[in-house]
Amino acid sequence: MILEWHPHFDVWALIISLVIFFEYTTDNNELKKPKRKFWYSGLFILWLFTDWPIHDIGEKYLFSVHSVEHLVLALVSPPLLLLGLHSSQKKLISIKPFINLLKITSKPVVAFFLFNFVMVGMHWSTVVNLMVTNHIFHFFVHSIMLLVSLNMWVPVIGFSDEIKRLSSAASIGYLFLQSLLPTVPASFLAFGTEPLYSAYVGIDNIFNISTLNDQVLGGLILKLGGGIILWVSILTIWMRWYKTEKTFDDVVRNVSSD
């Protein structure tokens, strides 16, 4: 059986809109140049995992591929997009109602519970079954997930002078806590003894993997993959923090010796 190509116009419209948002909010190439690699890396990953064939395989055949898609949309693409925002983009969207709302939602405690509420809730069997059978609902849930994921990374990356990032120590603690709660639904999937999602039962088995094994693999991907991404982020922050502190200590030492 061949997985037939078909267009995802909603995904194309989103990606094209985000390209326009980056390129045409300013003519100053000096603003865009240092941000371009982050922005387009985030866009490429977003497109790759929401378009054919990965999206179609995850939606129609393999929950494990669906899990990879969720992981990337929550933990990989959002921080890259935030790092890729240049000042003209931020200025354009920094209207007072948005900033006032972001000041509330990006508070670490609020961001933590919003993100985990959505991530746990969207793996509830009723939600998953509806997602893979209703394209509009699927797009809606993925849109909500992307928004709360962007919001979750704001405390770590920051947004503006009004909404600054956490200190390195606080960011490490925040991401460590983020790595704990998602392991609960992931564990139910990884150690389940029967399929939880009826939408994946009885479909054409074109990838030679049973529904239960596919579910177990999906749980392991969410549990281990999410942890690896978050711990790599923690290590990156720690290394940057160590480098900054070491540079500061060297300067103090040199001044003292003079």
C-alpha positions in Angstrom: 0.0 0.0 0.0 1.3 3.5 -1.0 0.7 6.5 1.2 -0.7 8.9 -1.4 0.4 12.5 -1.3 -2.1 15.2 -0.8 -1.7 18.9 0.2 -2.2 20.4 3.6 -3.3 23.9 2.7 -3.8 24.9 6.3 -0.1 24.1 7.1 1.1 25.8 4.0 -0.9 28.9 4.8 0.6 29.0 8.3 4.2 28.6 7.2 3.9 31.2 4.4 2.3 33.6 6.9 5.2 33.1 9.3 7.7 33.7 6.6 6.0 37.0 5.6 5.8 37.9 9.3 9.6 37.5 9.6 10.7 39.1 6.3 8.3 42.0 5.8 8.0 43.5 9.3 11.3 45.3 8.7 13.6 46.2 5.9 16.6 46.2 8.3 18.6 43.1 7.4 20.9 43.7 10.4 17.9 42.9 12.7 17.0 39.8 10.7 20.4 38.3 10.0 21.3 37.0 13.5 17.8 35.7 14.0 17.2 34.0 10.7 18.8 30.7 11.5 16.6 30.2 14.6 13.4 31.3 12.9 13.8 29.2 9.8 15.0 26.2 11.7 11.8 26.4 13.8 9.7 26.9 10.7 11.3 24.0 8.9 10.7 21.6 11.8 7.1 22.9 12.2 6.5 22.3 8.5 8.2 18.9 8.4 6.2 17.4 11.2 2.8 18.8 10.3 2.8 18.1 6.6 2.8 15.0 4.4 4.0 12.3 5.1 4.8 12.4 8.8 1.5 14.0 9.8 -0.5 11.5 7.7 1.3 8.5 9.1 0.8 9.7 12.6 -2.9 10.6 12.0 -3.9 7.4 10.1 -1.5 4.6 11.1 1.0 5.0 13.9 0.4 6.6 17.3 4.2 6.5 17.9 4.7 8.9 14.9 1.9 11.1 16.3 3.9 11.2 19.6 7.0 12.3 17.8 5.0 15.1 16.1 3.7 16.2 19.5 7.1 16.2 21.0 8.6 18.3 18.3 5.7 20.8 18.2 6.0 21.2 22.0 9.7 21.1 22.8 11.7 21.8 19.6 10.0 24.2 17.3 8.7 26.7 19.9 12.0 27.7 21.5 13.6 28.1 18.1 10.8 30.4 17.0 11.0 32.5 20.2 14.8 32.8 19.7 14.2 33.8 16.1 11.9 36.7 16.9 13.5 40.0 15.9 12.7 43.3 17.5 10.4 44.5 14.8 8.2 41.4 15.1 8.0 41.8 18.9 7.2 45.5 18.5 4.3 44.7 16.0 2.7 42.2 18.3 3.4 44.0 21.6 0.0 45.6 21.8 -1.1 46.3 25.4 -3.8 43.6 25.6 -1.4 40.9 24.4 1.4 42.1 26.7 -0.9 42.2 29.7 -2.1 38.7 29.0 1.4 37.4 28.4 2.5 38.9 31.7 0.0 36.6 33.4 0.3 33.4 31.3 4.1 33.5 31.2 4.5 33.5 35.0 6.4 30.2 35.7 3.6 28.6 37.8 0.9 29.6 35.3 2.9 28.5 32.3 3.8 25.2 33.9 0.2 24.3 34.6 -1.2 25.5 31.2 1.4 23.5 29.4 1.0 20.3 31.3 -2.8 20.6 31.4 -2.9 20.7 27.6 -0.2 18.0 27.1 -1.8 15.6 29.5 -5.3 16.3 28.4 -4.5 15.9 24.7 -3.4 12.3 25.3 -6.7 11.4 26.9 -8.2 8.6 24.8 -11.4 10.5 23.8 -9.3 13.5 22.6 -6.9 11.4 20.6 -9.6 9.4 19.0 -11.4 12.6 17.9 -8.2 14.1 16.7 -7.4 11.3 14.3 -10.9 11.2 12.9 -11.7 14.9 12.7 -9.2 17.1 10.8 -10.6 20.4 12.1 -10.4 19.3 15.7 -6.9 18.0 15.1 -5.8 21.3 13.7 -7.5 23.1 16.6 -5.7 21.0 19.3 -2.3 21.3 17.6 -2.8 25.1 17.4 -3.6 25.2 21.2 -0.6 23.0 21.9 1.7 25.2 19.9 0.5 28.4 21.7 0.9 26.9 25.2 4.3 25.5 24.2 5.5 28.9 23.0 4.2 30.4 26.3 5.9 27.6 28.3 9.3 28.6 26.9 8.9 32.4 27.5 10.1 32.2 31.1 13.3 30.5 29.9 13.9 32.6 26.8 12.2 35.9 27.6 10.2 38.2 25.4 10.9 41.9 26.1 12.1 44.3 28.8 8.7 43.9 30.5 8.8 40.1 30.3 12.3 39.0 31.1 13.7 35.5 31.3 14.3 33.7 34.5 17.8 33.5 36.0 19.9 30.5 35.0 19.2 28.7 38.3 15.5 29.3 38.1 15.3 28.2 34.5 17.1 25.0 35.3 14.6 24.3 38.2 11.7 25.2 35.9 12.7 22.9 33.1 13.5 20.1 35.6 9.9 20.3 36.9 8.6 20.4 33.3 10.3 17.0 32.7 8.5 15.3 35.6 4.7 15.6 35.0 4.5 14.4 31.4 6.0 11.1 32.5 2.6 10.2 34.1 0.6 9.8 30.9 3.7 8.5 29.1 4.0 5.7 31.7 0.4 4.6 31.2 1.2 4.3 27.5 4.6 2.7 27.8 3.4 0.0 30.3 -0.1 -0.5 29.1 -1.4 -4.0 28.4 -4.1 -3.1 26.0 -4.7 -0.4 23.3 -6.1 2.8 24.8 -7.0 4.5 21.5 -9.7 2.8 19.5 -9.0 4.9 16.4 -5.7 3.0 15.9 -7.3 -0.4 16.3 -8.3 -2.3 13.2 -6.6 -0.1 10.7 -4.4 -1.4 7.9 -1.2 -2.5 9.4 1.2 -1.3 6.6 4.2 -0.8 8.9 4.2 -4.3 10.4 3.8 -3.2 14.0 1.0 -4.2 16.3 -1.3 -1.5 17.8 -0.1 -2.3 21.4 3.6 -2.2 20.5 3.0 1.0 18.6 1.3 2.5 21.7 4.2 1.3 23.9 6.7 2.9 21.5 4.7 6.1 21.6 4.8 6.2 25.4 8.6 5.6 25.4 9.1 8.4 22.9 7.1 10.8 25.0 8.8 9.7 28.3 12.4 9.4 27.1 12.4 11.8 24.2 10.8 14.7 26.1 13.2 14.1 29.0 16.2 14.1 26.7 15.2 17.4 25.0 14.5 19.1 28.3 17.8 17.9 29.9 19.8 19.0 26.9 18.2 22.4 27.4 19.1 22.3 31.1 22.7 21.4 30.3 22.9 24.2 27.7 21.7 26.8 30.3 24.1 25.4 32.9 27.1 25.6 30.5 26.2 29.2 29.5 25.8 30.0 33.2 29.2 28.4 34.1 30.9 30.3 31.2 29.4 33.6 32.4 30.4 33.0 36.0 33.9 31.9 35.0 34.4 35.0 32.9 33.2 37.2 35.8 35.6 35.5 38.2 38.5 35.9 35.8 37.8 39.6 35.5 37.6 40.0 39.2 40.8 38.1 39.7 42.6 40.2 37.1 41.4 43.4 38.6 42.4 42.3 42.1 45.9 41.3 40.9 46.4 44.7 39.4 
